[in-house]
Amino acid sequence: MKGIVLAGGTGSRLFPLTKITNKHLLPIYDKPMIYFPIETLVEAGIRDLLVVTGGRNSGDFLRLLENGKEFGLKHINYAYQEGEGGIAEALALAEHFAENSKICVILGDNIIEGSIAEAVRSFQQQERGAKILLKKVPDAERFGVAEIVGDRISGIEEKPAHPKSSYAVTGIYMYDKTVFDKTRTLKPSARGELEITDVNNAYIHEGTMTFSYLEGWWTDAGTFESLLHAANLVRETRRGKQKPHLAKAGVLQG
């Protein structure tokens, strides 16, 4: 399986922090943000990676990450996204890299405490379709929300005013080779972007979407509040590993 980190966008919600750099290069406690999704993929056994970025600071990724030696990699691939076409458009740039293999996609500002290795192994055994990771949250209206019926997802609604469940769709997605056919059928949303939720719903409608629950804490880092929250979570986790008696203050456990 190949891994794709989506790290484009202008990071407008973090302006002026992002006036002179890409959001995914901002620090999360003791590391640049982009390190965390790469480490998540590598820990799960995924060694063939593509980073999709864009904007004026795209070259900084190459200077920072180089060929991935710091992560135990021999090479990292890069792709450039022009403009602000949405997550699904950024994903479409990875078609040549994927070479008809299964892929694991992670948003560059998604930071997790646990591992996705078990979910990756499960999807590798899945004959076809897609797999997403869900997390129970107190503010589901901020995210794409999964409606669960029995052991399946019946649909995903983006930022609903009245969520049908408390389970948010995290920014970690696993797809078979048909994902690129699906991205070609998408039409821009009201925001003018190609939405990843539409890709996921296409798999749901054909009955090939599976899901797992993400253990440990999960956060994005796309706003001032979540950027600070992510740094605090990482700090407390570091301290907790150094001193097991320390409580993980403010950490939502799965």
HELIX and SHEET records of a PDB file:
HELIX    1   1 SER A   12  LEU A   14  5                                   3    
HELIX    2   2 LYS A   23  LEU A   25  5                                   3    
HELIX    3   3 TYR A   35  GLU A   43  1                                   9    
HELIX    4   4 SER A   58  LEU A   65  1                                   8    
HELIX    5   5 LYS A   69  PHE A   71  5                                   3    
HELIX    6   6 ILE A   87  ALA A   92  1                                   6    
HELIX    7   7 GLU A   95  ALA A   98  1                                   4    
HELIX    8   8 ALA A  117  GLN A  125  1                                   9    
HELIX    9   9 ALA A  140  ARG A  142  5                                   3    
HELIX   10  10 VAL A  179  THR A  183  1                                   5    
HELIX   11  11 ILE A  196  HIS A  205  1                                  10    
HELIX   12  12 PHE A  224  GLN A  242  1                                  19    
SHEET    1   A 7 ILE A  76  GLN A  81  0                                        
SHEET    2   A 7 LEU A  49  GLY A  54  1                                        
SHEET    3   A 7 LYS A   2  LEU A   6  1                                        
SHEET    4   A 7 ILE A 103  LEU A 107  1                                        
SHEET    5   A 7 TYR A 167  TYR A 175 -1                                        
SHEET    6   A 7 ALA A 130  LYS A 136 -1                                        
SHEET    7   A 7 MET A 209  TYR A 213  1                                        
SHEET    1   B 2 PRO A  27  ILE A  28  0                                        
SHEET    2   B 2 LYS A  31  PRO A  32 -1                                        
SHEET    1   C 2 ILE A 111  ILE A 112  0                                        
SHEET    2   C 2 TRP A 218  THR A 219 -1                                        
SHEET    1   D 2 GLY A 144  VAL A 149  0                                        
SHEET    2   D 2 ARG A 152  GLU A 158 -1                                        
END                                                                             
